[in-house]
Amino acid sequence: MFRLWAKIYSNNRLIKDITIENDSNDTRTHKIFHGLEQICYDFDLSKPIWLESNINEFKRHSKVRFSKDSFVDEIDFDFLEIQVIEED
């Protein structure tokens, strides 16, 4: 089972969260991108842009924060954080 946890923070407070589960045989990268698509759909957000700093942070910690710089549209929160909490 692969699980991805997404959290939206505003003013250092957790506003929303969701856990996405994926049981497919896709690669880890595909599971992350499919999970992020589902998260953005459920939270009604545009997909964030993966900046070089985001990629490096995710590689090191399996966790990344997307701030307003990663979104094309205006956001009404401080950041979106996604974290891999379980892998096959």
C-alpha positions in Angstrom: 0.0 0.0 0.0 1.2 3.5 -0.9 -0.2 6.4 1.1 0.4 10.1 0.5 -0.7 12.6 3.2 -1.5 16.2 2.1 -2.0 19.1 4.5 -2.9 22.7 4.0 -1.6 25.2 6.5 -2.5 28.8 7.2 -1.0 30.9 10.0 0.9 27.9 11.3 -2.4 25.9 11.7 -3.6 22.8 9.9 -6.6 23.8 7.9 -7.3 20.7 5.8 -5.8 17.3 5.3 -6.4 14.2 3.2 -4.7 10.8 2.7 -4.5 9.3 -0.7 -4.0 5.5 -1.0 -2.7 3.8 -4.1 -2.6 0.0 -4.5 -1.6 0.0 -8.2 1.6 -1.5 -9.6 2.8 2.0 -10.9 6.2 3.3 -10.1 6.7 5.5 -7.0 6.9 8.6 -9.2 3.6 7.8 -11.0 2.0 7.2 -7.6 3.1 10.6 -6.3 1.9 12.4 -9.4 -1.4 10.6 -9.5 -1.8 11.3 -5.7 -1.0 15.0 -6.2 -3.6 15.2 -9.0 -6.2 13.7 -6.7 -5.2 16.1 -3.9 -5.5 19.1 -6.1 -8.9 17.9 -7.4 -10.2 17.3 -3.9 -8.9 20.7 -2.6 -10.0 22.5 -5.8 -6.4 23.7 -6.5 -4.3 24.1 -9.6 -1.4 21.7 -9.8 1.7 23.1 -8.2 4.9 23.5 -10.2 7.8 21.3 -9.0 10.7 23.8 -8.5 14.2 22.5 -8.2 14.1 23.2 -4.4 10.9 21.1 -4.1 12.4 18.2 -6.0 15.6 18.2 -3.8 13.5 18.5 -0.6 11.3 15.6 -1.6 14.3 13.4 -2.5 15.8 13.9 0.9 12.8 13.7 3.2 9.9 12.2 1.2 8.1 15.4 2.1 7.7 18.7 0.3 6.0 22.1 0.8 4.5 24.0 -2.0 4.3 27.7 -1.3 2.6 30.5 -3.3 5.7 30.5 -5.6 4.7 27.0 -6.8 1.2 27.9 -7.9 0.1 29.8 -10.9 -3.2 30.8 -9.3 -3.5 32.9 -6.1 -3.8 30.7 -3.0 -5.5 31.6 0.3 -3.2 29.6 2.5 0.5 29.6 3.4 1.6 26.2 1.9 0.5 22.8 0.8 2.6 20.0 2.3 2.7 16.4 0.9 4.4 13.5 2.6 4.8 9.8 1.8 3.7 8.0 4.9 3.7 4.4 3.7 5.3 2.6 0.8 5.0 -0.9 -0.5 
